[in-house]
């Protein structure tokens, strides 16, 4: 089965939801895998939603400005931590196959 694995790579500030290494796993590119997903914050979905179908369907992240390397896309949540006291989370998104 093909899936998207979204991993927390970096946190700037303090995020009350995520920790480095946490994952969101989307089976078939859109179904939350609740057994393998650590946490989901509604704010982070705003950054992921515009890209998840394109990445699942094989669009190169470099072609849509989400990376400088093939196969890995990067987005960040919308919390401007310096102004809110929260945390801006950087996510890495990869398409994988579970054979």
MDAnalysis code that builds the backbone (N, CA, C; Angstrom):
import MDAnalysis as mda
import numpy as np

u = mda.Universe.empty(297, n_residues=99, atom_resindex=np.repeat(np.arange(99), 3), trajectory=True)
u.add_TopologyAttr("name", ["N", "CA", "C"] * 99)
u.add_TopologyAttr("resid", np.arange(1, 100))
u.add_TopologyAttr("resname", ["UNK", "UNK", "UNK", "UNK", "UNK", "UNK", "UNK", "UNK", "UNK", "UNK", "UNK", "UNK", "UNK", "UNK", "UNK", "UNK", "UNK", "UNK", "UNK", "UNK", "UNK", "UNK", "UNK", "UNK", "UNK", "UNK", "UNK", "UNK", "UNK", "UNK", "UNK", "UNK", "UNK", "UNK", "UNK", "UNK", "UNK", "UNK", "UNK", "UNK", "UNK", "UNK", "UNK", "UNK", "UNK", "UNK", "UNK", "UNK", "UNK", "UNK", "UNK", "UNK", "UNK", "UNK", "UNK", "UNK", "UNK", "UNK", "UNK", "UNK", "UNK", "UNK", "UNK", "UNK", "UNK", "UNK", "UNK", "UNK", "UNK", "UNK", "UNK", "UNK", "UNK", "UNK", "UNK", "UNK", "UNK", "UNK", "UNK", "UNK", "UNK", "UNK", "UNK", "UNK", "UNK", "UNK", "UNK", "UNK", "UNK", "UNK", "UNK", "UNK", "UNK", "UNK", "UNK", "UNK", "UNK", "UNK", "UNK"])
u.atoms.positions = np.array([
    [0.835, -1.174, 0.000],
    [0.000, 0.000, 0.000],
    [0.886, 1.246, 0.000],
    [0.513, 2.207, -0.804],
    [1.240, 3.467, -0.823],
    [0.618, 4.420, 0.178],
    [1.473, 5.278, 0.732],
    [1.012, 6.188, 1.785],
    [1.888, 7.420, 1.816],
    [1.411, 8.424, 2.520],
    [2.229, 9.594, 2.830],
    [2.587, 9.532, 4.302],
    [3.856, 9.745, 4.588],
    [4.317, 9.806, 5.964],
    [4.791, 11.239, 6.202],
    [4.152, 11.894, 7.136],
    [4.432, 13.287, 7.464],
    [5.112, 13.281, 8.826],
    [6.358, 13.721, 8.870],
    [7.169, 13.629, 10.076],
    [7.532, 15.021, 10.578],
    [7.438, 15.209, 11.893],
    [7.866, 16.473, 12.500],
    [9.392, 16.496, 12.504],
    [9.973, 17.438, 11.744],
    [11.427, 17.548, 11.628],
    [12.012, 18.595, 12.566],
    [11.265, 19.659, 12.812],
    [11.798, 20.765, 13.612],
    [10.640, 21.510, 14.253],
    [10.885, 22.040, 15.436],
    [9.901, 22.880, 16.119],
    [10.611, 24.152, 16.548],
    [10.074, 25.278, 16.101],
    [10.591, 26.587, 16.517],
    [9.619, 27.147, 17.539],
    [10.106, 27.407, 18.725],
    [9.216, 27.821, 19.803],
    [8.744, 26.601, 20.571],
    [7.536, 26.679, 21.100],
    [6.977, 25.593, 21.902],
    [5.636, 25.164, 21.326],
    [5.557, 23.936, 20.849],
    [4.306, 23.392, 20.318],
    [3.657, 22.521, 21.378],
    [2.390, 22.768, 21.707],
    [1.721, 21.958, 22.713],
    [1.244, 20.599, 22.200],
    [1.380, 20.347, 20.894],
    [0.844, 19.125, 20.300],
    [1.940, 18.161, 19.864],
    [2.900, 18.646, 19.094],
    [3.887, 17.777, 18.459],
    [5.226, 17.749, 19.185],
    [5.943, 16.641, 18.977],
    [7.329, 16.466, 19.401],
    [8.127, 16.058, 18.168],
    [9.416, 16.342, 18.146],
    [10.281, 15.927, 17.031],
    [10.122, 14.418, 16.821],
    [9.942, 14.016, 15.567],
    [9.794, 12.599, 15.238],
    [8.357, 12.109, 15.178],
    [7.405, 12.890, 15.703],
    [5.993, 12.493, 15.590],
    [5.629, 12.332, 14.121],
    [4.673, 11.442, 13.860],
    [4.260, 11.174, 12.486],
    [2.748, 11.265, 12.333],
    [2.361, 11.695, 11.144],
    [0.988, 11.570, 10.657],
    [1.096, 10.661, 9.451],
    [0.352, 9.574, 9.426],
    [0.411, 8.626, 8.319],
    [-0.928, 8.643, 7.595],
    [-0.863, 8.887, 6.278],
    [-2.062, 8.911, 5.446],
    [-2.006, 7.741, 4.474],
    [-2.812, 6.719, 4.724],
    [-2.899, 5.588, 3.803],
    [-3.626, 6.049, 2.546],
    [-3.133, 5.594, 1.410],
    [-3.677, 5.960, 0.101],
    [-3.705, 7.469, -0.109],
    [-2.897, 8.185, 0.635],
    [-2.747, 9.613, 0.441],
    [-3.768, 10.494, 1.117],
    [-4.812, 9.886, 1.746],
    [-5.840, 10.724, 2.357],
    [-6.523, 10.130, 3.587],
    [-6.329, 8.859, 3.870],
    [-6.979, 8.218, 5.021],
    [-6.031, 8.225, 6.216],
    [-6.443, 8.843, 7.325],
    [-5.604, 8.829, 8.520],
    [-5.428, 7.400, 9.009],
    [-4.183, 6.992, 9.185],
    [-3.883, 5.708, 9.792],
    [-3.755, 5.984, 11.292],
    [-4.805, 5.704, 12.029],
    [-4.858, 6.066, 13.449],
    [-3.937, 5.225, 14.312],
    [-3.529, 4.058, 13.833],
    [-2.617, 3.220, 14.607],
    [-1.179, 3.737, 14.542],
    [-0.815, 4.397, 13.443],
    [0.563, 4.856, 13.266],
    [0.728, 6.365, 13.415],
    [-0.365, 7.088, 13.515],
    [-0.319, 8.540, 13.680],
    [-0.197, 8.874, 15.159],
    [0.755, 9.736, 15.492],
    [0.983, 10.097, 16.891],
    [0.014, 11.165, 17.375],
    [-0.185, 12.193, 16.575],
    [-1.023, 13.324, 16.949],
    [-1.386, 14.094, 15.699],
    [-2.489, 14.835, 15.759],
    [-2.874, 15.711, 14.654],
    [-3.389, 17.013, 15.242],
    [-2.829, 18.101, 14.778],
    [-3.289, 19.432, 15.170],
    [-4.033, 20.031, 13.983],
    [-5.200, 20.571, 14.209],
    [-6.003, 21.159, 13.137],
    [-5.252, 22.270, 12.409],
    [-4.447, 23.038, 13.119],
    [-3.702, 24.127, 12.491],
    [-2.710, 23.594, 11.456],
    [-2.083, 22.464, 11.734],
    [-1.095, 21.921, 10.802],
    [-1.747, 21.408, 9.520],
    [-2.989, 20.983, 9.604],
    [-3.655, 20.472, 8.409],
    [-3.790, 21.546, 7.330],
    [-3.896, 22.810, 7.743],
    [-3.998, 23.900, 6.767],
    [-2.766, 23.964, 5.872],
    [-1.622, 23.555, 6.383],
    [-0.386, 23.570, 5.602],
    [-0.225, 22.313, 4.756],
    [-0.803, 21.216, 5.175],
    [-0.656, 19.933, 4.491],
    [-1.698, 19.745, 3.390],
    [-2.913, 20.182, 3.642],
    [-4.023, 19.927, 2.719],
    [-3.797, 20.384, 1.278],
    [-3.179, 21.527, 1.024],
    [-3.021, 21.934, -0.380],
    [-2.115, 21.010, -1.205],
    [-1.331, 20.171, -0.562],
    [-0.295, 19.410, -1.269],
    [-0.434, 17.892, -1.193],
    [-1.231, 17.363, -0.288],
    [-1.184, 15.922, -0.053],
    [-1.575, 15.086, -1.271],
    [-2.544, 15.490, -2.043],
    [-2.947, 14.702, -3.212],
    [-1.869, 14.766, -4.297],
    [-1.336, 15.942, -4.562],
    [-0.282, 16.071, -5.583],
    [0.929, 15.220, -5.224],
    [1.346, 15.270, -3.963],
    [2.511, 14.480, -3.543],
    [2.213, 12.996, -3.610],
    [1.027, 12.594, -3.224],
    [0.652, 11.187, -3.298],
    [0.648, 10.698, -4.757],
    [0.220, 11.557, -5.650],
    [0.141, 11.174, -7.062],
    [1.476, 11.279, -7.785],
    [2.528, 11.638, -7.072],
    [3.868, 11.565, -7.634],
    [4.445, 12.857, -8.178],
    [3.813, 13.986, -7.919],
    [4.391, 15.257, -8.342],
    [5.692, 15.468, -7.567],
    [6.742, 15.820, -8.268],
    [8.042, 16.056, -7.637],
    [7.944, 17.314, -6.766],
    [8.284, 17.220, -5.482],
    [8.201, 18.387, -4.591],
    [8.989, 19.594, -5.095],
    [10.049, 19.358, -5.846],
    [10.838, 20.470, -6.400],
    [10.026, 21.268, -7.412],
    [9.135, 20.581, -8.124],
    [8.339, 21.248, -9.157],
    [7.277, 22.181, -8.574],
    [6.943, 21.997, -7.311],
    [5.934, 22.861, -6.688],
    [6.515, 23.685, -5.541],
    [7.845, 23.796, -5.530],
    [8.523, 24.683, -4.585],
    [8.554, 24.213, -3.148],
    [8.472, 22.890, -2.922],
    [8.438, 22.371, -1.555],
    [9.730, 21.674, -1.137],
    [10.749, 21.717, -2.001],
    [11.999, 21.051, -1.650],
    [13.081, 21.386, -2.659],
    [14.298, 21.060, -2.265],
    [15.427, 21.131, -3.188],
    [15.919, 19.732, -3.528],
    [15.207, 18.712, -3.032],
    [15.580, 17.327, -3.293],
    [14.345, 16.531, -3.694],
    [14.540, 15.527, -4.524],
    [13.429, 14.690, -4.971],
    [12.893, 13.844, -3.821],
    [11.596, 13.651, -3.814],
    [10.989, 12.695, -2.899],
    [10.641, 13.181, -1.507],
    [11.113, 14.360, -1.120],
    [10.805, 14.879, 0.209],
    [10.296, 16.310, 0.077],
    [9.122, 16.546, 0.622],
    [8.538, 17.888, 0.621],
    [8.581, 18.432, 2.043],
    [8.609, 19.753, 2.153],
    [8.643, 20.403, 3.459],
    [7.604, 21.515, 3.513],
    [6.814, 21.513, 4.585],
    [5.849, 22.583, 4.855],
    [5.940, 22.910, 6.340],
    [5.380, 24.047, 6.727],
    [5.366, 24.386, 8.148],
    [3.984, 24.837, 8.543],
    [3.666, 24.667, 9.823],
    [2.369, 25.106, 10.305],
    [2.311, 26.630, 10.293],
    [1.136, 27.143, 10.455],
    [0.910, 28.573, 10.274],
    [1.118, 29.403, 11.526],
    [1.450, 28.792, 12.648],
    [1.612, 29.541, 13.896],
    [2.874, 30.397, 13.846],
    [2.745, 31.720, 13.867],
    [3.916, 32.595, 13.895],
    [4.432, 32.705, 15.332],
    [5.190, 31.717, 15.761],
    [5.527, 31.508, 17.172],
    [6.108, 32.731, 17.869],
    [6.866, 33.545, 17.175],
    [7.465, 34.717, 17.816],
    [6.409, 35.701, 18.310],
    [5.225, 35.668, 17.711],
    [4.166, 36.607, 18.066],
    [3.073, 36.000, 18.930],
    [2.986, 34.651, 18.929],
    [1.903, 33.998, 19.672],
    [2.376, 33.276, 20.920],
    [3.684, 33.053, 21.025],
    [4.195, 32.259, 22.138],
    [4.033, 30.768, 21.898],
    [3.575, 30.399, 20.711],
    [3.380, 28.987, 20.366],
    [4.599, 28.409, 19.702],
    [4.357, 27.537, 18.727],
    [5.459, 26.882, 18.050],
    [5.174, 26.652, 16.589],
    [6.125, 26.968, 15.739],
    [6.028, 26.685, 14.314],
    [6.695, 25.336, 14.064],
    [5.947, 24.428, 13.460],
    [6.427, 23.071, 13.238],
    [6.768, 22.892, 11.760],
    [7.952, 22.327, 11.494],
    [8.375, 22.001, 10.128],
    [8.102, 20.512, 9.917],
    [7.367, 20.206, 8.838],
    [7.017, 18.832, 8.506],
    [7.743, 18.380, 7.249],
    [8.178, 17.135, 7.235],
    [8.704, 16.496, 6.035],
    [7.626, 15.522, 5.540],
    [7.318, 15.561, 4.269],
    [6.302, 14.678, 3.697],
    [6.971, 13.787, 2.670],
    [6.796, 12.466, 2.842],
    [7.367, 11.481, 1.902],
    [6.301, 10.475, 1.512],
    [6.330, 10.094, 0.250],
    [5.480, 8.993, -0.219],
    [6.264, 7.711, -0.019],
    [5.633, 6.718, 0.572],
    [6.292, 5.435, 0.801],
    [5.399, 4.296, 0.353],
    [5.987, 3.136, 0.220],
    [5.237, 1.915, -0.081],
    [5.419, 0.948, 1.057],
    [4.330, 0.361, 1.477],
    [4.347, -0.656, 2.535],
    [4.054, -1.988, 1.862],
    [5.103, -2.778, 1.605],
    [4.905, -4.033, 0.868],
    [4.582, -5.163, 1.770],
])
